[in-house]
Amino acid sequence: MVGIRSMGLALESIVGFKYEGKPICMLPEYQIRNLLQVANERFKENTKRIERFRTLLKELSQQGGDVGAKGKGADGGDWEDAEARKARKRAEGLEKAQKGRAMKEVGGQDLVDSGVEGMADIGFLEEENT
């Protein structure tokens, strides 16, 4: 059994309420029509996503492959499993740290320490307080 969670393309909106047992609509008809149009578009897109997932799941189950390890992402690239992502992220972090150390050695000490790399001082706060 597999459980799948997704935020999907949800839509929530208050359109009315009950007052003394009587339903009260808070929105004019044109706004309700707009909400209906947006909801229908989201239903269509969610249906497409579900179908893509279903197709991929069938393909992987027929191949006998590892469902979590391979597949195509939205950008057409291969998905990576958790260990591969962890290794990639670690390498990226080490590279970023190494660049930061190199920048300090070159003379960018004040920029790195201040945390405002390359930001211009526009002075709008000082002008507002005067």
Secondary structure, DSSP 8 states (H G I E B T S, - for coil): -------TT------EEEETTEEEE-S-HHHHHHHHHHHHHHHHHHHHHHHHHHHHHHHHHHHT--TTT--B-TTSSB---HHHHHHHHHHHHHHHHHHHHHHHHHT-HHHHHHT-TT-----HHHHHH-
